[in-house]
Amino acid sequence: MQGLLTDKPKKKSKIITKEIHDGLSKRLNSNAHGFLGYWDAQQWVLSQYNVDVKYHLLRQYLIKHFKTKLKSPRKSHYKKDDQAVNTFLKTT
């Protein structure tokens, strides 16, 4: 039980360097050129820095350092009338 509560500093990533971290930060904070998903970030790191980072490692890194999460759209009702929606939006 002694090993669970230690004040040792966490190891820095050997794969994701400061340069890659800064590039990810700029790309994540860009409004026009964000990532479509973690797979897109993985491909971007490979193309820009020629470093092959495993999907799960990059996903955990982005969540830990940048608090990222996947976004998904709300579900739409299968009986929704598109014409009624357009009429409603025109009147408001």
C-alpha positions as CSV (number, residue, x, y, z in Angstrom):
1,M,0.0,0.0,0.0
2,Q,2.9,2.3,0.5
3,G,3.5,2.6,-3.3
4,L,0.1,4.0,-4.1
5,L,0.6,7.3,-2.2
6,T,3.8,8.8,-3.4
7,D,4.8,12.3,-4.3
8,K,7.1,11.3,-7.1
9,P,6.8,13.5,-10.2
10,K,5.2,11.8,-13.2
11,K,7.4,10.8,-16.1
12,K,7.4,13.0,-19.2
13,S,6.5,11.4,-22.4
14,K,9.5,10.3,-24.5
15,I,7.4,10.0,-27.6
16,I,5.5,13.3,-27.5
17,T,8.1,16.0,-27.3
18,K,7.7,19.7,-26.4
19,E,7.5,20.6,-30.1
20,I,4.7,18.1,-30.8
21,H,2.9,19.3,-27.6
22,D,3.0,22.9,-28.8
23,G,1.9,21.9,-32.3
24,L,-1.1,19.9,-30.9
25,S,-1.9,22.9,-28.7
26,K,-2.0,25.3,-31.6
27,R,-4.1,22.9,-33.8
28,L,-6.6,22.2,-31.0
29,N,-7.1,25.9,-30.3
30,S,-7.6,26.7,-33.9
31,N,-11.2,27.5,-34.9
32,A,-10.7,26.8,-38.6
33,H,-8.5,23.7,-38.5
34,G,-9.5,21.5,-35.5
35,F,-9.2,17.7,-35.5
36,L,-12.1,15.5,-36.6
37,G,-11.2,12.9,-34.0
38,Y,-8.3,11.3,-32.2
39,W,-7.5,9.3,-35.4
40,D,-7.1,12.6,-37.2
41,A,-4.7,13.9,-34.6
42,Q,-2.7,10.7,-34.9
43,Q,-2.4,11.1,-38.7
44,W,-1.5,14.7,-38.3
45,V,1.3,13.9,-35.9
46,L,2.6,11.3,-38.3
47,S,2.5,13.6,-41.3
48,Q,3.9,16.7,-39.6
49,Y,6.5,15.2,-37.3
50,N,7.1,11.7,-38.8
51,V,6.4,10.2,-35.4
52,D,4.0,7.2,-35.2
53,V,2.1,7.6,-31.9
54,K,-0.3,4.8,-30.9
55,Y,-4.0,5.8,-30.9
56,H,-4.6,5.1,-27.2
57,L,-1.5,6.9,-26.0
58,L,-2.3,10.0,-28.0
59,R,-5.9,9.9,-26.8
60,Q,-4.9,9.7,-23.2
61,Y,-2.3,12.4,-23.7
62,L,-4.9,14.8,-25.3
63,I,-7.4,14.1,-22.5
64,K,-4.9,14.6,-19.7
65,H,-3.2,17.7,-21.0
66,F,-5.9,19.5,-23.1
67,K,-9.1,18.1,-21.5
68,T,-10.4,16.9,-24.9
69,K,-13.5,14.8,-25.4
70,L,-15.5,13.4,-28.3
71,K,-18.5,15.4,-29.4
72,S,-21.6,13.7,-30.8
73,P,-24.7,15.4,-32.1
74,R,-28.0,15.1,-30.3
75,K,-30.4,12.4,-31.6
76,S,-33.3,13.6,-33.8
77,H,-36.8,12.1,-33.5
78,Y,-37.5,9.8,-36.4
79,K,-41.0,11.3,-36.9
80,K,-39.7,14.9,-37.0
81,D,-41.3,17.0,-39.8
82,D,-38.6,19.1,-41.5
83,Q,-41.2,21.4,-43.1
84,A,-42.7,22.2,-39.7
85,V,-39.2,23.0,-38.4
86,N,-38.6,25.4,-41.2
87,T,-42.0,27.1,-40.7
88,F,-41.3,27.5,-37.0
89,L,-37.9,28.9,-37.5
90,K,-39.2,31.5,-40.0
91,T,-41.7,32.8,-37.5
92,T,-39.3,33.2,-34.6
